[in-house]
Structures are given as C-alpha cells and as structure tokens.
Amino acid sequence: MKFKVPHVYALLFIVIIGAAILTYIIPAGEYDRFTDEETGRTLVDPESFRFVDPEPVGFLDIFEAVQLGMIDAANIVFFIFIVGGAFGIIAGTGAIDAGLGAAVRKLSNKDKVLLIGIIVLFSIGGGTFGMAEETLVFIPIGVMLAKRLGYDAMVGLAVVSLGARVGFGSGLLNPFNVGVAHEIAELPMFSGLQFRIFWYLIFLLVTIVFIMRYAARVKADPSRSALADMEDNDEYEVDESKIPEFTNTHVAVLVAIVVGFAILIYGVFALGWYINEIAAIFLAMGVIAGLIGKLGINGTARSFVKGARDITFGALIVGLARGILVVLEQGLIIDTIIYAGGTWLAVFPAAIAANGMLVFQTLLNVLIPSGSGQAAATMPIMTPISDIAGITRQTAVLAYHYGDTITNLISPTVGTLMASLAIANVPFARYAKWVFPLVLLWLVVGMAAVTSAVVIGYGPF
C-alpha cells in the first residue's frame, strides 16, 4: 500500500494530540512575564523560570483546543478573510489579466525583457497581496507565451510561479506571513522593510538568473529541455483572443490599487497603523476597485465572497495551529519548552542560533505549508526564545518567513505547487530535479540574510 502524506489539517490535529500527550511527559513550568513600558510588548523574565505542579490536558480538552484556537486567532483569521476577499474583487475586475495580456502583445518580440518583466510583476504581487493560489489562473498564459517564444512549459511555469514565491517569501508588505508574524511578535507592523527590500532584490536576481540561463539553453537547443522527451500537450493552452483588452477602466482599477498601497504604506510607517487599519484599507481598496471596474454592488459582493472562500484553507489553518499553543499553555509546558530551547540556543553564537531557527522553520514548512499557519504555530514560541537567546524578534520573524518559503519550491505537500504542475503538465519528479539547485541557492541567500540581520541587530527589537 502506497503511503500518502496526510492532509495538513490532519497533521495539525495529530500535532495537537501529540502536544496533549507531552503534557503528561514534560514537567510543567512557568516564567514571570511583564510589559515593557517603553515598547508595550510582553517580555519573559529569563531568571524567573520555575517548575510547577503538572496540569495534563484531558481528552475533551484536545477537541476544545480547536475552538479555543480559532477564538484566540480570530483577529488574524478574519484579517486573512478580508484581504483574500479584497483580492477576489480586484481579480474579478479582470484588470490584472488584461494588463498581463497587454504586456504579452506589446513585448512579444522582446522575449527576455518580457520574461523578466513577468517575474518581477508576480514577485511584486507576492510581496504585497501575498499572491499564491491566485497565480494558478495565470499558469496557462505563462506556458502559452513561453512556448510561442520558443521555450518550454517549465519556463512558462517558472516565470509565474517562482516569481510570485520570490515576493511572497521575501515578505515586503505581505499580510499573510510578515503581517501575521509581526502581530504575534508584537512588532510594529511591516517594520524593517528596507532590509527586506534589499534581500528581496538579491533573491529576485538569483531567481531571474536561474530561470533565464535555463531558458537560454532551451531556446538554443530544445533537446536540453527538462521536458524534451515528453509528447507535446496543448490542453492547457489559452486562446489569446479570450484575454481581455486592456481598457481605460482597467487602468483606473490599477491606479486605485497603487493609490491604496501608497496610503497603506504611509499609514503604517507614519501613523502607526496596525492590523485593523490595514484590513480596512484592503477592504476599501477592493470595494473601490470593484465599483470602478464596473462589477456593480452585487458583483463586488460576489467577488468578495469568492476571494474569501478561496483563502479559507489558509485562514482556518491559523486557528487550527493556534490550538497547539492552547494545549501547550493549558498543560503548562510551553514555558518549559521555551526554557529548554532558549537555554540551548543561548550556548551558541547568535548567528548560529538564528540560522538554526531558519533550518527548523524550513523543515517544519513541509508539514505546515501555510505561511499564516506556520506563524501561528511557531512564533508564540520563537518570540520568547529569541528574547532569551539574545536574538532580535525581527530576526526571528525573518528566519520564519524565509523558512516558510524555501521548501515551498519543492515540497509535495504544497497544494498550490502541485496544482501548478498539473496545469502546466510538468511531472513533479522532473520539476523537483530542475528546481533543486535553486532551493539550495535560496537557502544560502536566506542564511546570509539571517546572519547579516544578527550582525546589524535587525530591529527595532
């Protein structure tokens, strides 16, 4: 019987059960916590740890933890629903499809410029809107374009999928990974942006060079394609005549989005806006785009519901993952784990400890392939551990969101990846062999970024 990787929801519930079992094994312990009057963040007194009487979690408590986790993470869960709904409205206007189609038509004779432009475009989408599942509708267009220009399906898949993953993993203003992690770590929302932009550009450059070198080899000698011996299959191709014309209405929608992000950036960095204000801006941006895009009131509402529905998988993972924390807290073992982890990491130089966090997050991402879900599961533990180990919380967040994305390039548990491969008709084994060098390159760049964050004391704290 062939082994199948359990569904991520099943895996998380198994972890909740495992956490409950650990409350019978790991000694209960507690730290004293206090509020820093200057920053308002909750800190652990590293000298205050003590063992206390055990309070193991019961059978019914395991199931109750799911409900309590959803309640505890409600602000993040609904934030994700609102942002997803807003993007659903914007996608419903057709402005993104039409803009990409216009670029294809105007730059088809400048293939290198076009391919690089598509990578950059989707990386911006990943870094701002957190584009992931939304890229699936663009895979056929990317494949169609690549094949028409003399490349193969792998190139078409890569410029869209890998482009979005560069931006998503680099954080920038991504509400689904950095936004959620900053909320949990009590950091100013989207702080440290300049540092993330610098390393985003390095990740982007590495990815562009990787894709374009392969593309050049394929165009010069099609027999060097990773898919050279596969029978051509055009089932996924898109009729170019069905790509909408780029109209003034689409221009107006894109202008509204740009203005919305300008207001968002100003509010976050000048006015100290946080998760509620950011959700409001995304919602306003979506509603205005829907009305400008002529969706009408009902069409805008339907598009919002569709966008929120499409993001349900990731939103509910956050609440389910928070259930793990609920069990650890009820069983009074989370502080024992923090004490053990912080004491162990404190033995090592800060740079090694921080990279240890990165490797841990990278491996864990195979089991929890959701940026928001992984943040909910790990940041409540990694935040106090980083305090004890002398690593800034901002560096811990950096290690988390890089670790969240590196294995997303190759992990078969990532639903979006497997769907993308199916749409592009690219076998997983061939894709994995092709992309593995890039996975290693991303890991090296990620480690360099985390190390530099330790050296400069990447903050604000």
C-alpha positions in Angstrom: 0.0 0.0 0.0 1.4 3.3 -1.1 2.0 5.9 1.7 0.1 9.2 1.3 1.1 12.3 3.2 -1.8 13.3 5.5 -3.8 16.4 4.8 -2.3 19.4 6.6 -5.4 19.7 8.8 -4.9 16.1 9.8 -1.3 16.7 10.5 -2.0 19.7 12.7 -4.7 17.8 14.7 -2.1 15.0 15.1 0.3 17.6 16.5 -2.4 18.8 18.9 -2.8 15.2 20.1 1.0 14.9 20.4 1.1 18.2 22.4 -1.6 16.8 24.8 0.5 13.7 25.3 3.6 15.8 26.1 1.7 17.4 28.9 1.9 14.0 30.7 5.7 13.7 30.0 7.3 17.2 30.1 7.5 18.8 33.5 5.2 21.8 33.9 7.0 25.2 34.3 6.4 28.9 34.3 8.2 32.2 33.6 7.2 35.5 35.0 6.1 37.9 32.3 6.0 41.7 32.3 5.1 44.5 30.0 7.8 46.8 28.7 6.5 50.3 29.4 8.6 51.8 26.6 7.5 49.4 23.8 4.3 47.9 25.2 5.5 44.4 24.3 5.2 41.4 26.7 8.6 40.1 27.8 9.8 37.0 29.7 11.9 37.4 32.8 14.7 34.9 31.8 15.8 34.5 35.5 12.3 33.6 36.8 11.7 30.1 35.4 10.4 27.6 37.9 8.8 24.1 37.8 5.2 23.9 39.0 2.6 21.3 39.6 1.5 19.5 36.4 -1.9 20.1 34.8 -2.1 17.5 32.0 -4.7 18.1 29.2 -7.7 15.8 29.1 -9.4 14.0 26.2 -12.2 16.6 25.7 -9.7 19.4 26.0 -8.0 18.2 22.8 -11.1 18.8 20.8 -11.9 22.0 22.7 -8.5 23.4 21.8 -9.6 23.7 18.1 -12.5 26.0 19.0 -10.3 28.0 21.5 -7.6 28.3 18.9 -10.0 29.7 16.4 -11.2 32.2 19.0 -7.6 33.2 20.1 -6.6 33.8 16.5 -9.9 35.4 15.4 -8.3 38.8 14.6 -5.7 37.1 12.3 -8.3 34.7 10.8 -10.7 37.4 9.8 -7.9 39.7 8.6 -6.9 36.9 6.1 -10.5 36.5 5.0 -10.9 40.3 4.4 -7.6 40.6 2.5 -8.5 37.5 0.4 -11.9 38.9 -0.3 -10.4 42.2 -1.4 -8.1 40.5 -3.8 -11.0 38.5 -5.1 -12.7 41.7 -6.1 -9.6 43.1 -7.8 -9.2 39.8 -9.7 -12.8 39.9 -10.6 -12.4 43.2 -12.5 -10.0 41.5 -15.0 -7.5 44.3 -14.6 -4.6 42.0 -13.8 -5.4 39.6 -16.7 -5.8 42.4 -19.1 -2.6 44.2 -18.0 -0.7 41.0 -18.4 -2.3 40.4 -21.8 -1.3 43.9 -23.0 2.3 43.3 -21.9 2.3 40.0 -23.8 1.0 41.6 -27.0 3.4 44.6 -26.9 6.6 42.9 -25.8 6.3 39.5 -27.6 9.2 40.4 -29.8 11.4 41.2 -26.8 11.2 37.9 -25.1 13.9 38.3 -22.5 12.5 41.7 -21.4 9.0 40.2 -21.3 10.0 37.1 -19.2 12.0 39.2 -16.7 9.1 41.7 -16.5 6.6 38.9 -15.7 8.9 37.5 -13.0 9.2 41.0 -11.4 5.5 41.7 -11.8 4.4 38.5 -10.0 7.1 39.0 -7.3 5.6 42.3 -6.5 2.2 40.6 -6.3 3.6 38.0 -4.0 5.3 40.6 -1.8 2.2 42.9 -1.4 -1.0 40.9 -1.9 0.6 37.6 -0.9 -0.3 36.1 -4.3 -0.1 32.3 -4.1 -3.3 30.4 -5.1 -4.2 33.3 -7.3 -1.3 32.5 -9.7 -2.9 29.3 -10.9 -5.1 31.2 -13.4 -2.0 32.7 -15.0 -0.1 29.5 -15.4 -1.7 28.6 -18.8 -1.0 32.1 -20.1 2.7 31.8 -19.0 3.0 28.4 -20.7 1.3 29.6 -23.8 3.6 32.6 -24.0 6.8 30.6 -23.3 6.1 28.0 -26.0 5.2 30.7 -28.5 8.6 32.4 -27.9 10.5 29.1 -28.4 10.9 28.0 -24.8 9.2 25.1 -22.9 6.4 24.7 -20.3 8.9 24.8 -17.5 9.9 28.4 -18.4 6.2 29.4 -18.5 5.5 27.8 -15.2 8.6 29.3 -13.6 8.2 33.0 -14.6 4.7 33.0 -12.9 5.0 30.6 -10.0 8.6 31.2 -8.9 8.2 34.9 -9.5 5.3 35.0 -7.0 7.2 32.9 -4.5 10.2 35.2 -4.5 7.9 38.1 -3.4 5.8 36.1 -1.0 8.8 34.7 0.8 10.8 37.9 0.9 7.9 39.4 3.0 7.9 43.1 1.9 4.3 44.1 2.8 2.9 40.5 2.6 0.0 40.4 5.1 -0.1 36.6 5.2 3.4 35.9 6.6 5.2 39.0 7.8 1.9 40.8 8.8 0.7 37.8 10.9 4.2 37.2 12.4 4.5 40.9 13.4 1.1 40.8 15.1 2.2 37.7 17.1 5.7 39.0 17.9 4.3 42.4 18.9 6.5 44.2 16.4 5.4 47.4 14.6 3.6 46.2 11.5 5.8 45.8 8.4 8.8 47.3 10.3 12.3 46.6 8.9 11.0 47.0 5.3 14.3 48.4 3.9 16.2 45.3 5.0 13.6 43.0 3.4 13.7 45.0 0.2 17.5 44.7 -0.1 17.4 40.9 0.3 14.3 40.6 -1.9 16.3 42.1 -4.7 19.1 39.6 -4.1 16.6 36.7 -4.1 14.9 38.1 -7.2 18.3 38.5 -9.0 19.3 34.9 -8.2 15.9 33.6 -9.4 16.0 35.6 -12.6 19.5 34.4 -13.5 18.5 30.8 -12.7 15.4 30.9 -14.9 16.9 32.9 -17.8 20.0 30.7 -18.0 17.8 27.6 -18.4 15.6 29.5 -20.9 18.6 30.4 -23.0 19.8 26.8 -23.1 16.3 25.6 -24.2 16.0 28.2 -26.9 19.5 27.4 -28.3 19.0 23.6 -28.1 15.4 22.3 -27.4 16.9 18.9 -26.7 18.3 20.3 -23.4 14.8 21.0 -22.1 13.9 19.1 -18.9 10.7 18.1 -20.8 12.4 17.3 -24.1 11.2 13.7 -24.5 7.6 14.5 -23.4 4.9 14.5 -26.0 3.6 18.0 -26.6 0.3 18.6 -24.9 -1.6 21.7 -25.6 -4.7 21.1 -23.5 -3.7 23.8 -21.1 -3.1 26.5 -23.7 -5.2 29.6 -23.7 -6.8 31.2 -26.8 -5.2 34.7 -26.9 -8.4 36.1 -28.3 -10.0 35.3 -24.9 -7.6 37.5 -23.0 -9.5 40.8 -22.3 -8.4 44.0 -24.0 -6.7 46.5 -21.7 -9.1 49.4 -21.3 -9.2 52.7 -19.5 -11.4 51.0 -16.9 -8.6 48.5 -16.2 -6.1 51.4 -16.0 -8.3 53.2 -13.4 -8.5 50.0 -11.3 -4.7 49.6 -11.3 -4.3 53.3 -10.4 -6.7 52.8 -7.5 -4.6 49.8 -6.3 -1.4 51.8 -6.5 -3.0 54.7 -4.6 -4.4 52.3 -2.0 -0.9 50.9 -1.4 0.6 54.3 -1.1 -2.0 55.2 1.6 -1.3 51.9 3.3 2.5 52.4 3.4 2.0 56.0 4.7 -0.4 54.9 7.4 1.8 52.0 8.6 5.1 54.0 8.8 3.8 57.5 9.6 0.6 56.9 11.6 1.4 53.5 13.2 -1.5 51.7 11.7 -1.9 48.0 12.7 -3.9 45.0 11.6 -7.3 46.6 11.9 -6.4 49.7 9.9 -4.6 47.5 7.3 -7.7 45.3 6.9 -9.8 48.4 6.4 -7.5 49.8 3.7 -7.5 46.4 1.8 -11.3 46.3 2.0 -11.7 49.9 0.8 -9.2 49.2 -2.0 -11.2 46.2 -3.1 -14.6 47.9 -2.9 -13.4 50.9 -4.8 -11.7 48.7 -7.5 -14.9 46.7 -7.8 -17.1 49.8 -8.4 -14.5 51.4 -10.8 -14.2 48.1 -12.6 -18.0 48.1 -13.2 -18.7 45.0 -11.2 -21.6 46.7 -9.5 -22.7 46.4 -5.9 -23.8 42.8 -6.2 -20.9 41.8 -8.4 -18.4 43.3 -6.0 -20.1 41.4 -3.1 -20.0 38.1 -5.0 -16.3 38.6 -5.9 -15.5 39.3 -2.3 -17.2 36.1 -1.2 -15.3 34.2 -3.8 -12.0 35.6 -2.8 -12.7 34.9 0.9 -13.8 31.4 0.0 -10.6 30.7 -1.9 -8.5 31.7 1.1 -10.5 29.6 3.6 -7.9 26.8 3.6 -5.1 29.1 4.8 -7.3 31.2 7.2 -8.6 28.2 9.1 -5.1 26.7 9.4 -4.2 29.7 11.6 -6.9 28.8 14.1 -6.1 25.1 14.0 -2.4 25.8 14.5 -3.2 28.1 17.4 -4.9 25.1 19.0 -1.4 23.6 19.5 -0.5 26.7 21.6 -3.7 26.4 23.6 -2.8 22.8 24.6 0.8 23.7 25.5 -0.4 26.6 27.6 -3.2 24.7 29.3 -0.7 21.9 30.2 1.8 24.5 31.5 4.6 23.1 29.3 5.1 25.9 26.8 7.4 27.8 29.2 9.4 24.6 29.8 9.9 24.2 26.1 10.9 27.9 25.8 13.3 27.4 28.7 14.9 24.4 27.1 15.1 26.0 23.6 16.3 29.3 24.9 18.9 27.8 27.1 20.2 25.5 24.3 20.3 28.3 21.7 22.0 30.7 24.1 25.0 28.4 24.2 25.7 29.1 20.5 26.7 32.3 18.9 23.7 34.4 17.9 24.3 33.9 14.2 24.3 30.1 14.5 21.3 30.2 16.8 19.3 32.3 14.3 20.3 30.1 11.4 19.2 27.1 13.5 15.8 28.8 13.6 15.8 29.1 9.8 16.6 25.5 9.3 13.9 24.5 11.8 11.3 26.6 10.1 12.4 25.3 6.7 11.9 21.7 7.7 8.6 22.4 9.6 7.2 24.0 6.4 7.0 20.6 4.8 4.4 19.7 7.4 2.7 23.1 7.7 2.8 24.6 4.1 0.9 27.7 5.1 2.6 31.0 5.9 -0.1 32.2 8.3 -0.5 28.7 9.8 3.2 28.3 10.5 3.4 31.8 12.0 0.5 30.9 14.4 2.2 27.6 15.3 5.8 28.7 15.9 6.0 32.5 16.5 4.5 32.3 20.0 7.3 30.0 20.9 10.1 31.5 18.8 9.4 35.1 20.1 10.3 34.5 23.7 13.1 32.1 22.7 14.7 34.8 20.7 14.5 37.2 23.6 16.3 34.7 25.9 18.9 33.7 23.3 19.8 37.4 22.6 18.3 37.4 19.0 16.0 40.3 18.0 12.4 39.4 17.4 12.7 40.9 13.9 15.4 38.3 13.1 13.2 35.5 14.4 10.4 36.7 12.1 13.0 36.8 9.2 14.0 33.3 9.9 10.4 32.2 10.0 9.3 33.7 6.7 12.4 32.6 4.8 12.0 29.1 6.2 8.3 29.2 5.2 9.1 29.7 1.6 12.3 27.8 0.7 10.7 24.3 0.8 7.6 25.7 -0.8 9.6 25.5 -4.0 9.8 21.7 -3.9 7.5 20.2 -1.2 4.8 17.9 -2.4 2.6 19.0 0.5 2.2 22.4 -1.1 -1.2 22.3 -2.8 -0.5 25.3 -5.0 2.7 23.8 -6.3 1.1 20.5 -7.2 -1.8 22.3 -8.9 0.6 24.5 -10.9 2.5 21.4 -12.1 -0.7 19.7 -13.1 -1.9 22.8 -15.1 1.4 23.1 -16.9 1.6 19.4 -17.5 5.1 19.2 -15.8 5.8 15.9 -13.9 6.8 16.5 -10.2 9.9 14.4 -10.4 11.3 16.4 -13.4 10.4 19.7 -11.8 12.0 18.7 -8.5 15.2 17.8 -10.2 15.2 21.0 -12.1 14.4 23.3 -9.2 16.6 21.7 -6.5 19.7 23.8 -7.3 17.5 26.9 -6.8 16.3 25.6 -3.4 19.9 25.3 -2.3 20.7 28.8 -3.6 17.7 30.3 -1.7 18.8 28.5 1.4 22.3 30.0 1.1 20.9 33.5 0.5 18.5 33.1 3.4 21.3 32.1 5.7 23.3 35.1 4.5 20.4 37.4 5.2 19.7 36.0 8.7 23.4 36.2 9.6 23.6 39.8 8.4 20.4 40.5 10.5 22.2 39.3 13.6 25.3 41.3 12.8 23.4 44.6 12.4 20.9 43.9 15.2 18.0 44.0 12.8 15.1 45.6 14.7 13.5 47.7 16.0 13.9 44.9 18.6 
